[in-house]
Amino acid sequence: MAQVEREANRRGSRRRAPKGSTKVHCYRGLIGCGSDVAHAVLDISETGASLLLKAPFKVGERMEVNLESIAHRRPVKKMAAVIWCVPAGEDRYVVGVKFEGVLRYGDLNDLTRM
């Protein structure tokens, strides 16, 4: 049974719940233009995040993700690619993204609960 569970979880790094003060802003494309489509951040890891968004995204589509906390003077900006997207109610979508590069350990600690 343990073998089945290990194969089912293919994540490269552990997901962590965001702190209550953590906020997210997401923009289509790579230049951060347009309207913010983020509603909330659901979890964060060194390599990606699960986000609740106001618009659907296609697998492979790229976006700019800005993560904010009270510990940062400026948002942590990461470029990301959409790995999956599923509807989550009226005008809400849960999207899994993979960051280009990893999130620094200090930033991960500032943004998430232990």
Short mmCIF file of the C-alpha atoms (twelve columns), coordinates in Angstrom:
data_MODEL
# 
_entry.id   MODEL 
# 
loop_
_atom_site.group_PDB 
_atom_site.id 
_atom_site.type_symbol 
_atom_site.label_atom_id 
_atom_site.label_alt_id 
_atom_site.label_comp_id 
_atom_site.label_asym_id 
_atom_site.label_seq_id 
_atom_site.Cartn_x 
_atom_site.Cartn_y 
_atom_site.Cartn_z 
_atom_site.pdbx_PDB_model_num 
ATOM 1   C CA . MET A 1   0.000   0.000  0.000   1 
ATOM 2   C CA . ALA A 2   2.838   2.422  0.795   1 
ATOM 3   C CA . GLN A 3   4.232   1.845  -2.695  1 
ATOM 4   C CA . VAL A 4   0.909   2.932  -4.264  1 
ATOM 5   C CA . GLU A 5   0.750   6.110  -2.159  1 
ATOM 6   C CA . ARG A 6   4.347   7.019  -3.024  1 
ATOM 7   C CA . GLU A 7   3.643   6.676  -6.764  1 
ATOM 8   C CA . ALA A 8   0.394   8.674  -6.542  1 
ATOM 9   C CA . ASN A 9   2.118   11.776 -5.109  1 
ATOM 10  C CA . ARG A 10  4.404   12.980 -7.894  1 
ATOM 11  C CA . ARG A 11  5.204   16.379 -6.383  1 
ATOM 12  C CA . GLY A 12  8.825   17.398 -6.344  1 
ATOM 13  C CA . SER A 13  8.515   19.391 -3.120  1 
ATOM 14  C CA . ARG A 14  6.177   19.580 -0.141  1 
ATOM 15  C CA . ARG A 15  3.200   21.959 -0.338  1 
ATOM 16  C CA . ARG A 16  2.687   24.328 2.580   1 
ATOM 17  C CA . ALA A 17  -0.329  26.385 3.614   1 
ATOM 18  C CA . PRO A 18  0.062   30.157 3.195   1 
ATOM 19  C CA . LYS A 19  0.099   32.490 6.178   1 
ATOM 20  C CA . GLY A 20  -3.063  34.535 6.665   1 
ATOM 21  C CA . SER A 21  -1.206  37.682 5.596   1 
ATOM 22  C CA . THR A 22  0.029   36.162 2.288   1 
ATOM 23  C CA . LYS A 23  -1.537  37.709 -0.799  1 
ATOM 24  C CA . VAL A 24  -1.203  36.850 -4.486  1 
ATOM 25  C CA . HIS A 25  -1.577  38.793 -7.740  1 
ATOM 26  C CA . CYS A 26  -1.504  37.015 -11.114 1 
ATOM 27  C CA . TYR A 27  -1.275  38.406 -14.628 1 
ATOM 28  C CA . ARG A 28  -1.496  36.625 -17.986 1 
ATOM 29  C CA . GLY A 29  1.711   36.450 -19.984 1 
ATOM 30  C CA . LEU A 30  5.209   37.361 -18.964 1 
ATOM 31  C CA . ILE A 31  5.150   41.147 -18.707 1 
ATOM 32  C CA . GLY A 32  2.630   41.609 -15.891 1 
ATOM 33  C CA . CYS A 33  0.132   43.649 -17.899 1 
ATOM 34  C CA . GLY A 34  -3.626  43.426 -17.774 1 
ATOM 35  C CA . SER A 35  -5.988  42.835 -14.921 1 
ATOM 36  C CA . ASP A 36  -5.184  40.830 -11.815 1 
ATOM 37  C CA . VAL A 37  -6.932  37.441 -12.110 1 
ATOM 38  C CA . ALA A 38  -5.991  36.131 -8.645  1 
ATOM 39  C CA . HIS A 39  -8.472  35.494 -5.909  1 
ATOM 40  C CA . ALA A 40  -6.369  33.568 -3.355  1 
ATOM 41  C CA . VAL A 41  -3.319  31.347 -2.878  1 
ATOM 42  C CA . LEU A 42  -4.200  27.838 -1.658  1 
ATOM 43  C CA . ASP A 43  -0.720  26.395 -1.106  1 
ATOM 44  C CA . ILE A 44  2.896   27.104 -2.001  1 
ATOM 45  C CA . SER A 45  6.035   25.020 -2.436  1 
ATOM 46  C CA . GLU A 46  9.578   25.750 -3.565  1 
ATOM 47  C CA . THR A 47  8.654   24.767 -7.119  1 
ATOM 48  C CA . GLY A 48  5.033   25.881 -7.560  1 
ATOM 49  C CA . ALA A 49  1.667   26.792 -6.108  1 
ATOM 50  C CA . SER A 50  -2.061  26.129 -6.233  1 
ATOM 51  C CA . LEU A 51  -4.057  29.287 -6.860  1 
ATOM 52  C CA . LEU A 52  -7.732  30.232 -6.916  1 
ATOM 53  C CA . LEU A 53  -8.233  32.442 -9.974  1 
ATOM 54  C CA . LYS A 54  -11.061 34.425 -11.557 1 
ATOM 55  C CA . ALA A 55  -10.369 33.178 -15.108 1 
ATOM 56  C CA . PRO A 56  -9.496  29.845 -16.737 1 
ATOM 57  C CA . PHE A 57  -6.026  29.137 -18.078 1 
ATOM 58  C CA . LYS A 58  -4.822  26.576 -20.603 1 
ATOM 59  C CA . VAL A 59  -2.182  24.001 -19.696 1 
ATOM 60  C CA . GLY A 60  1.201   25.410 -20.659 1 
ATOM 61  C CA . GLU A 61  0.042   29.038 -20.546 1 
ATOM 62  C CA . ARG A 62  2.482   31.310 -18.740 1 
ATOM 63  C CA . MET A 63  1.779   33.933 -16.097 1 
ATOM 64  C CA . GLU A 64  3.444   36.295 -13.681 1 
ATOM 65  C CA . VAL A 65  2.772   35.449 -10.029 1 
ATOM 66  C CA . ASN A 66  3.439   38.077 -7.341  1 
ATOM 67  C CA . LEU A 67  3.409   36.824 -3.748  1 
ATOM 68  C CA . GLU A 68  3.256   39.340 -0.908  1 
ATOM 69  C CA . SER A 69  3.700   39.099 2.833   1 
ATOM 70  C CA . ILE A 70  4.271   41.545 5.634   1 
ATOM 71  C CA . ALA A 71  7.909   40.368 5.742   1 
ATOM 72  C CA . HIS A 72  8.655   41.717 2.247   1 
ATOM 73  C CA . ARG A 73  8.926   45.321 1.120   1 
ATOM 74  C CA . ARG A 74  8.331   44.226 -2.479  1 
ATOM 75  C CA . PRO A 75  6.389   41.235 -3.804  1 
ATOM 76  C CA . VAL A 76  8.225   38.047 -4.700  1 
ATOM 77  C CA . LYS A 77  7.808   37.860 -8.487  1 
ATOM 78  C CA . LYS A 78  7.924   34.485 -10.210 1 
ATOM 79  C CA . MET A 79  7.180   33.502 -13.774 1 
ATOM 80  C CA . ALA A 80  5.117   30.303 -13.885 1 
ATOM 81  C CA . ALA A 81  3.589   27.809 -16.294 1 
ATOM 82  C CA . VAL A 82  0.113   26.321 -15.801 1 
ATOM 83  C CA . ILE A 83  0.247   22.570 -15.109 1 
ATOM 84  C CA . TRP A 84  -3.478  21.998 -14.586 1 
ATOM 85  C CA . CYS A 85  -6.728  23.970 -14.282 1 
ATOM 86  C CA . VAL A 86  -10.132 22.827 -12.970 1 
ATOM 87  C CA . PRO A 87  -13.392 24.766 -12.415 1 
ATOM 88  C CA . ALA A 88  -14.235 25.486 -8.774  1 
ATOM 89  C CA . GLY A 89  -17.666 27.081 -8.926  1 
ATOM 90  C CA . GLU A 90  -19.032 30.107 -10.681 1 
ATOM 91  C CA . ASP A 91  -16.211 32.212 -12.162 1 
ATOM 92  C CA . ARG A 92  -13.572 30.466 -10.010 1 
ATOM 93  C CA . TYR A 93  -10.801 28.114 -11.146 1 
ATOM 94  C CA . VAL A 94  -8.176  26.208 -9.187  1 
ATOM 95  C CA . VAL A 95  -4.885  26.307 -11.073 1 
ATOM 96  C CA . GLY A 96  -1.640  24.485 -10.397 1 
ATOM 97  C CA . VAL A 97  1.485   26.339 -11.548 1 
ATOM 98  C CA . LYS A 98  5.158   25.460 -11.725 1 
ATOM 99  C CA . PHE A 99  7.612   28.289 -11.099 1 
ATOM 100 C CA . GLU A 100 10.483  29.007 -13.451 1 
ATOM 101 C CA . GLY A 101 13.302  28.517 -10.974 1 
ATOM 102 C CA . VAL A 102 12.750  27.749 -7.318  1 
ATOM 103 C CA . LEU A 103 11.380  29.953 -4.568  1 
ATOM 104 C CA . ARG A 104 14.117  30.887 -2.089  1 
ATOM 105 C CA . TYR A 105 13.866  29.062 1.242   1 
ATOM 106 C CA . GLY A 106 13.654  32.350 3.190   1 
ATOM 107 C CA . ASP A 107 10.816  33.599 0.969   1 
ATOM 108 C CA . LEU A 108 8.976   30.275 1.377   1 
ATOM 109 C CA . ASN A 109 9.233   30.579 5.177   1 
ATOM 110 C CA . ASP A 110 7.994   34.187 5.086   1 
ATOM 111 C CA . LEU A 111 4.978   33.253 2.923   1 
ATOM 112 C CA . THR A 112 3.905   29.960 4.547   1 
ATOM 113 C CA . ARG A 113 3.152   28.297 7.859   1 
ATOM 114 C CA . MET A 114 5.554   25.664 9.156   1 
# 
